[in-house]
Amino acid sequence: MVSHIEPHQYTLKKTVSCCGVGLHTGRTVNLSIKPASANTGICFVRSDLAGKPAIPARAENVVDTTLATTLGDGATKISTTEHLMAALRAVGIDNAEIDLDSHEVPIMDGSALPFLHLLRRGGKVKQRALRRILRITKPLSYEKDGKSISIEPYDGFRISGRIHFEDALINEQTYTIDVNHERFAREIASARTFGFVEQVEYLWKNGLALGGTLANTIAIHWDRHSVLNEDGLRFDDEFIRHKVLDVIGDMALLGAPVLGHIKADRSGHGLHLGLMETIAQNPDSWEYVKFQKRGDGVFRQVVNTTRSAGSCLQPFLIPKNRTVGGRQPACAA
């Protein structure tokens, strides 16, 4: 059933660090990814703020989906989490503490590849605790403004993406991938964020994307037939591959590996959040699969009923101030 999934949780062998700029502020950001205890999950820590407030990387903490995915708790925020979260999910890191001294994860080269290299340097270590998998049992979908995203049962984690732009360079692109470490590294990780030149100029004028350069963003020419980047595209269909990257990163905020086939039609961060909320609101359409160790060392799969597991996603149902498109939380999944 799900025997192809590694049953144990993993964390890093050692702390790894990098330095970059925030896409929107243009400020230098220092980031460290540290090992964490089993059943901790992924947690962001703002070391630049008093008390070093922490925000678990969970979808219920999403407060803004404009241009990027932003997590927040009160005045504490962490923006542009999707590329790093995608790399963590693809590598198979379940537990980690991410320490940074700004409210933005550094954009690096606009893709997940630098984070993938960073995580490989850190290495992986198996933990005694066993994983929990979120398996979709019935189709679910979310639509808004003519765009849609859905998920259906599938024995694996597959993403099918489609985008369509009225220009000669992008036009319509589709891509489907069964996500694993190897295929992610080869086909998805290096796909960069992109934008039209006039959109980038507009953001600059409004104090946004101040860290955006041709070193970290694909800039589509005014003529819509080429890009301004001298090295060109990394893939002919780099645009849809990056959209698939964003789906992987955002869905990692469910806090567990997912078994299901996602179909994303012109989706963005807001739709990704909408799908996760839809999953939370329909506990009869999914279940948790848990691994359990037997005396002979063989792992047996144990399925939690959706009714008992559904409460784990209930924070979604609590109204929260969000922009779509005091006590510090524990770093626990």
N, C-alpha and C positions, 0 to 999 in steps of 0.2 A: 504493500500500500504506500508507505512513505519510507521504505527501507533505504532508499538512496540518499536520505538526508542524515547527516552526521548527528547522532543523538545527544552528544555532549555540548555544553556551553563552552565558549572560548573567550579569552581575553588576550591582551598583548603580553609578550615576554618582558618587554622593557619600554620605558617612556621614550617617545620620539617627539621632535619639535620641528617647527618651521616658522618662517616669517614671510609675510606678504602684505598686500594692501587690501583694504575694504573696497568693494566695488563702488559703493555709493558715497562713502565719506572720503575716500582716497587716503585715509590714515593708515599708518603702519600698524600691523596686528601681529602679535606673537602668540603662537598656538602650540600647546603641548597635548599629546594624547597619552594617557597614563593607564596602566593596568587597573582593573577594578574587581571587586569580589563577585562571586557567582550571585545570580539573581538580582544584580544591581541595575542592569540595563545600561543604556547610553545616557550620560548626564553632562550637561554643559555647566561650567563654573566660571563666573565673571571675577577673575582675580584682581581686576582694577577697581572694584567697588568694595566699600566697607562691608565686612562680614563675609565677603566672597560668596554672594548668593548663587544658588544652584537652580537649574531648570532641567528636569528630566526631559529627554527627547521623546515626547509622547504627543500624539495628535491633539489631545485635549488641551495642550498648552500652546497651540497655534493661535496667534492673535492677529496676524496680517499675512495676506497672500498676494500683495501688490508687488509685482516684479520679482519676488523671491518669497521663500517661506520663512516666516519670523516666529520664533517662540517667545513667550513672555509670561511674566508673573509680576503684576503691578508695574513698577517703573523699570524693572529689569527685563532686558530684551536681548535676544540672540538672533541675528538675521543671516540669511543666505546659507541655510543649513543643508540644503538638498544635495550638493555635490559630495560633501564629506559623508553624509548619511548613506548615500548610494555606495560609496567605496567600502564603508564599514559593513554594510549588508552583503555586498558581493564577496568580500574577503571572509566573512563568517565570524565577525567579532560581535559577540553578544553583550559584553560588559566592558565599558571604558569610561574614564573621566576625561572630558575635554576642557582644558583650561585655556582661557584666552583673555587678553587685556583690552578688549574693545567689544562693541556690540555686533560686530560683523565677523563672520568666518572669512578669512582671506580668500580672494577670488582666484589666486594663483594664475594659471594660464586659461581660466575660464572653463576648465573641464574637471573631471575627477581623477585624471591620471597622476598629478603630483601627490594627491592623497593616497592613491593606490601604492605608489612607490614608497611613501612614508610608512604606511602600514606594513609593507613587506619588510622594511628595515626593522620595524619593531618586533616582527615575528608573532607567532601565535602559540598559546599554551592551553592545553585542554584542562578544563575544570571538572570537578567531581559531579557538579550539578548537571541534570539532564534538561534538554530543551523542551519547549512547548511550541507547537506549530498551530497556526490559525488556518483551518481548512474550510474553504467555501463549499457548501453543500447545495445551495440553490442560487440561481442567477439573481443579481442585483444590478441596478443601474441608477445613474444620476444625470440629469440634463439641465442645461441652463443656456439661454441665449443662442439656441440652435446648435450648441456643442454638447458632446456627451462622453460619458465614460461608464464602463460596465465591468462586472467581474462575474465569472461563471466557474463551476467546478472543473478542476483540472489536476491531474496527478503530477504536479510540478509548479513552477512559477514562470508563466509565459506572459509576455506583453506584446500586444499588437497595436502599433501607433499609426495614426494618419494625420497629416497636416495639409492645408491647402492655402496658398497665397496667390493673389492675382499678380504674379510677376513671372518673368521668363526664367529666372534663376532657380527659384524654389518650386513654383507651380504646385503640383501634388506629389507628396512623397509618403510612402508607407514602409513600415519595418516591423518584423516579428522576430522575437528572440526568446528562447528558453534560457532564463537567466541562471548562470553559474559563474564561478570565479574565472574560468578560462575564457568563456565567451564574452563576459563583461570586459575583461582586460583587453581582448583582441578587437572587439567590435563597438564598444560603447564608451569606455572610460575616457578616451581622448577627444570625444566630440565636444566642441566648445559652444558656449552661449553665443547668441547672435542678435543683431538688431539692424534696422535700417538707419542709414547715416542721419537722416533728418530727425529720427526718433532719439538718437544719441545726443544730437545737438540740442534738442528740446529738453532732455533730462539735464544736460549740463547747465542750461540757462536757468533751470529751476532747482539747482543745488543738488542734483542727484547724479549718479553714475560718475562721480568725480574721479574715481579710480579706474574708469574704463579707458582702455587703450587698445591699440591693434595687437598688443601682446597678450590680451586676455579676452578679446571679443571679436567675433567675425562681424565686420562692418559691410553691409550690403550697399553697393554703389547706387547713386541716384538713378542710373540708367536701368537698374534691376537685372542687368545681364552679367555682373561680375562683383567681386569683393575687393575692398581696398587693401586687404592683407597681402603683402608681397609674396608670402609663401603659399597663398591660395588656400584651398580646402584640404582637410585631411581625408575626407571621404566625399564622393560626389553627393551623397545624401546625408551629410553631416548634420543638417538641420533636424531631420526627424530622429536621428540617433541621439541628439542632445535632448530632445523632448522625451524620449524613452528613458534616458538617464534621470531626468527630473522625476518621472513617475516612480522609478526605483527608489530614489532618495526620499520622496515624500511618503510612499507606502511603508517605508521602514519605520515611520513614526507610529505604526500600529503596535510596535513593541515586540513583535514575534515574526519569524519567517512565515510567509503566506503560501498556501497551496491554492492556486487559482489562475485563471486566464483573464487578464485585464485587456479590454479593448478601449483605447483612448482615441476619440475622434476630435481633433483640434482642441485638446484639453490643455489646461494650465494648472497652476498651483491651487486656484480656487476650486476647480472641479475635482482635483485629487482629494482635497479636504472634504468636499461634498460626498464623494464616494465613501470615504472612511466614516463619515457621520452616518451615511445610509447603512453601512455594515453594522455600526453600533446600535442602530435603531431597529435592526431586524435579526435578533439573536436566534431565530429559528432557521436562519439561512447559513449558519456557520457553526463550527465546533472547534474546540481545542483538542489537539492530539498531543498526549504527553508520553514520554518514554519512561520506562521503569526497568530497573535492573533486577534480574532474577539471580538466584543463587549460583547458577552455572555460568553466569557472565553474559548470557544472551539477553538482548534488550527486547522487551515486549511493549507494544504500543497500547496505550490506555486512552480512551476517548472520554473526555468530560462532556456531559450533556450541555446543550446550548443554554438551558435555563440556569444552570448553576454557573456556567462560565460567562454568561451575558453581563453579569454585574461588573466584570472587569473592564468593560468599555462604557459603563454608565456615565462617567464624567462628561461624555459627549452631549448628554441630554440636558446638561445644566447650561442655561443661557450664559453666553460669554461675550464681552465686547470685542468684536473682531472687525478688521478692515479687510474685506474680500478682494481678489484680483491682485511685610512685617515678618511673618514666620516663614523660614525658608523651607521649600519642599525637600523631602528625602529623595536621594537619587535611587529610586527603586522602580523597577518595571512593573 
